[in-house]
Amino acid sequence: MSSGKLNWPLMKNNISRGDLDTVIRFLSQDDPMLTQSNQVEAFEKDWSDWLGTKYSVFVNSGSSANLITISALKEVSGLGEIIVPTLTWVSDIASVIQCGFEPIFVDINPKTLGMIDRQVIEKIGQNTKAVFLTHVLGYNALTSLLMDELQLQNIPLIEDVCESYGATFNGRKLGNFGLMSNFSFYYAHHMSTIEGGMVSTNDENLHEILRMFRSHGMVREAKSDNLKLDFCNKYPDLHPEFIFAFPAYNLRSTEINAIVGRSQLKRLSKNNAIRKKNLRLFLDNLDSDKYFVDFEVNGSCNYALTLVLKESDNKLCQKVMKTLTGKGVEFRRGTAGGGNQLRQPYLKSVTSEEDITLYPNVDHIHFYGFYIGNYPELEREKILKLCGILNRL
């Protein structure tokens, strides 16, 4: 820092020496099983216990979690419309399209970066099969108004908690409120399994379907002996080990990824508490005349610091980017996912140029929003120094 550089990377490696030593001890066994086995199952139980759900299914990425979630929804609900945010990760909307659903878009609440609850309710129709809600960058996007209306109309909620696990709504961890919830254990997130993701649910039937979709659609992956027996009786000409119920995928992870996850989970809550303090320190010390600081931080748990210009000020925006780059502070524009998804090429077949103008809040984030790394090792002095630099622009 003596050179004036803050040397602030976007992400830090979550994997500790202790995590690696745990893996090494496992590999030191005679003939260890490396593919999905007992460690994966133990990690799924550990995760369910930490989160507070009955069932979890470990997969090889958060994107895979999205994909089997929407695939399972299709099996139980049939095709139709799914309401999605305009600010999310690509795989949320991509999984909706890949599985044959029609995405219905909603603008965001600037205070939470999640979908505007009243706009979601307005867009619910006879063909709505689910609301696929993303908790962006650690902020809770649920409201009592939305939850009450979804319950009233019997519309399933799916939660994407990939960027927000540990955050809460009404004192309960996010991921407990929907029919299914998704998590990512990517390198930069709250914890890491190197690569990995999880789907959690309280629905036993969906748990069985998710397990089968993870492994080629194979019935032998189901937990229920009765379910397996039903398939064997229905298809007596097939070998019990090779009955494929669905046209599915291989999205399995490995024992090594699960071991890392189990090790990291032990310190997740402690690390999350530090991240929460970092965000509040950052927002409390920004100039509220220049930057938007009125985020709903109650219950949030942020792996990134959100920096959003209060006004659509191109001159200030250029100053911010030049200053961050000059000070060695890595950042991303538009927040995680690259901002307004309607501007992305992959959606050109389902949207028009006119559609983009209908969502002004997400467009402001797209052009005037940034995120900066937030991790447990981040020093208080560094946060305060950056705030001072930004405030002087």
JOWO-V941864 format. One record per pair of residues at least 24 apart in sequence whose ideal C-beta (glycine too) atoms are under 7 Angstrom apart, sorted by the first residue. I is the first residue (numbers start at 0). J is the second residue. If there is no record, write none. Layout:
i=I j=J
i=I j=J
This chain:
i=3 j=326
i=4 j=326
i=4 j=327
i=5 j=326
i=5 j=327
i=5 j=328
i=5 j=381
i=5 j=384
i=5 j=385
i=6 j=327
i=7 j=327
i=7 j=328
i=7 j=329
i=7 j=371
i=7 j=372
i=7 j=381
i=8 j=329
i=8 j=372
i=9 j=187
i=9 j=329
i=9 j=330
i=9 j=331
i=9 j=372
i=10 j=186
i=10 j=187
i=10 j=372
i=11 j=372
i=11 j=374
i=11 j=376
i=13 j=190
i=13 j=191
i=13 j=263
i=14 j=191
i=14 j=259
i=17 j=262
i=18 j=259
i=18 j=262
i=18 j=263
i=21 j=258
i=21 j=262
i=22 j=255
i=22 j=258
i=22 j=259
i=25 j=258
i=32 j=254
i=33 j=253
i=33 j=254
i=33 j=255
i=34 j=253
i=34 j=254
i=35 j=251
i=35 j=252
i=35 j=253
i=35 j=254
i=36 j=254
i=38 j=254
i=38 j=257
i=38 j=258
i=39 j=252
i=39 j=254
i=39 j=257
i=41 j=261
i=42 j=257
i=42 j=260
i=42 j=261
i=45 j=261
i=45 j=264
i=46 j=197
i=46 j=264
i=47 j=199
i=49 j=264
i=50 j=172
i=50 j=174
i=50 j=175
i=50 j=199
i=51 j=172
i=51 j=175
i=52 j=174
i=52 j=175
i=52 j=199
i=52 j=200
i=52 j=201
i=53 j=201
i=54 j=199
i=54 j=200
i=54 j=201
i=54 j=206
i=55 j=197
i=55 j=198
i=55 j=199
i=56 j=197
i=56 j=198
i=56 j=206
i=56 j=209
i=56 j=210
i=56 j=213
i=57 j=195
i=57 j=197
i=57 j=252
i=57 j=257
i=58 j=196
i=58 j=198
i=58 j=213
i=58 j=250
i=58 j=252
i=59 j=194
i=59 j=195
i=59 j=196
i=59 j=250
i=59 j=251
i=59 j=252
i=60 j=183
i=60 j=194
i=60 j=195
i=60 j=196
i=61 j=161
i=61 j=181
i=61 j=182
i=61 j=183
i=61 j=185
i=61 j=196
i=62 j=90
i=63 j=196
i=63 j=250
i=64 j=181
i=64 j=182
i=64 j=196
i=64 j=197
i=64 j=198
i=65 j=90
i=65 j=91
i=65 j=94
i=65 j=181
i=66 j=94
i=67 j=198
i=67 j=209
i=67 j=212
i=67 j=213
i=67 j=250
i=68 j=157
i=68 j=179
i=68 j=181
i=68 j=198
i=69 j=94
i=69 j=95
i=69 j=98
i=69 j=100
i=70 j=98
i=70 j=212
i=71 j=205
i=71 j=208
i=71 j=209
i=71 j=212
i=72 j=128
i=72 j=129
i=73 j=98
i=73 j=99
i=74 j=208
i=74 j=245
i=75 j=205
i=76 j=128
i=79 j=126
i=79 j=127
i=79 j=128
i=80 j=124
i=80 j=126
i=80 j=127
i=80 j=128
i=81 j=128
i=81 j=129
i=81 j=131
i=82 j=119
i=82 j=122
i=82 j=127
i=82 j=130
i=82 j=131
i=83 j=131
i=84 j=113
i=84 j=114
i=84 j=132
i=84 j=133
i=85 j=339
i=85 j=340
i=85 j=341
i=85 j=358
i=85 j=361
i=86 j=112
i=86 j=135
i=86 j=334
i=86 j=336
i=86 j=339
i=86 j=361
i=86 j=364
i=87 j=133
i=87 j=159
i=87 j=336
i=87 j=340
i=88 j=161
i=88 j=335
i=88 j=336
i=89 j=336
i=89 j=345
i=91 j=131
i=91 j=133
i=91 j=159
i=92 j=340
i=92 j=346
i=93 j=345
i=95 j=131
i=96 j=349
i=100 j=128
i=102 j=349
i=104 j=341
i=104 j=358
i=106 j=358
i=106 j=360
i=106 j=361
i=107 j=360
i=107 j=361
i=107 j=364
i=109 j=291
i=109 j=360
i=110 j=293
i=110 j=294
i=110 j=295
i=111 j=138
i=111 j=139
i=111 j=140
i=111 j=295
i=112 j=136
i=112 j=138
i=112 j=334
i=112 j=364
i=113 j=138
i=113 j=140
i=114 j=140
i=116 j=142
i=116 j=144
i=116 j=145
i=119 j=145
i=120 j=145
i=120 j=148
i=123 j=152
i=123 j=154
i=127 j=154
i=129 j=154
i=129 j=155
i=129 j=157
i=130 j=154
i=130 j=156
i=131 j=157
i=131 j=159
i=132 j=156
i=132 j=157
i=132 j=158
i=132 j=159
i=133 j=159
i=134 j=158
i=134 j=159
i=134 j=160
i=134 j=162
i=134 j=163
i=134 j=166
i=134 j=173
i=135 j=162
i=135 j=334
i=135 j=335
i=136 j=162
i=136 j=301
i=136 j=303
i=136 j=305
i=136 j=334
i=136 j=335
i=136 j=370
i=137 j=162
i=137 j=163
i=137 j=166
i=137 j=299
i=137 j=300
i=137 j=301
i=137 j=302
i=138 j=163
i=138 j=294
i=138 j=295
i=138 j=299
i=139 j=166
i=139 j=167
i=139 j=168
i=139 j=173
i=139 j=295
i=139 j=298
i=139 j=299
i=141 j=168
i=141 j=176
i=146 j=176
i=161 j=188
i=162 j=188
i=162 j=302
i=162 j=335
i=163 j=300
i=164 j=189
i=165 j=189
i=165 j=267
i=165 j=268
i=165 j=271
i=165 j=300
i=166 j=298
i=166 j=299
i=166 j=300
i=167 j=298
i=168 j=298
i=174 j=199
i=178 j=202
i=179 j=205
i=184 j=260
i=187 j=302
i=188 j=302
i=189 j=267
i=189 j=271
i=189 j=302
i=190 j=263
i=190 j=264
i=190 j=267
i=191 j=259
i=191 j=263
i=192 j=256
i=192 j=257
i=192 j=259
i=192 j=260
i=193 j=256
i=193 j=259
i=194 j=256
i=195 j=252
i=195 j=256
i=195 j=260
i=211 j=244
i=211 j=245
i=211 j=247
i=212 j=245
i=212 j=247
i=212 j=248
i=213 j=250
i=213 j=251
i=214 j=249
i=214 j=251
i=215 j=243
i=215 j=247
i=215 j=249
i=216 j=243
i=216 j=244
i=216 j=245
i=216 j=246
i=216 j=247
i=217 j=243
i=218 j=242
i=218 j=244
i=270 j=375
i=271 j=300
i=273 j=375
i=274 j=300
i=274 j=301
i=274 j=302
i=274 j=373
i=274 j=375
i=275 j=299
i=275 j=300
i=277 j=304
i=277 j=373
i=277 j=377
i=277 j=382
i=278 j=304
i=278 j=373
i=280 j=379
i=280 j=382
i=281 j=382
i=281 j=386
i=284 j=383
i=284 j=386
i=285 j=386
i=285 j=389
i=285 j=390
i=286 j=390
i=289 j=315
i=301 j=373
i=302 j=373
i=303 j=335
i=303 j=370
i=303 j=371
i=303 j=372
i=303 j=373
i=304 j=370
i=304 j=371
i=304 j=373
i=305 j=334
i=305 j=370
i=306 j=369
i=306 j=370
i=306 j=371
i=307 j=364
i=307 j=367
i=307 j=368
i=308 j=367
i=311 j=363
i=311 j=367
i=315 j=392
i=316 j=367
i=318 j=392
i=319 j=389
i=319 j=392
i=322 j=388
i=322 j=392
i=326 j=388
i=328 j=371
i=328 j=385
i=329 j=372
i=330 j=369
i=330 j=370
i=330 j=371
i=331 j=369
i=331 j=370
i=332 j=369
i=333 j=364
i=333 j=365
i=333 j=368
i=334 j=364
i=334 j=368
i=334 j=370
i=335 j=370
i=338 j=364
i=338 j=365
i=339 j=365
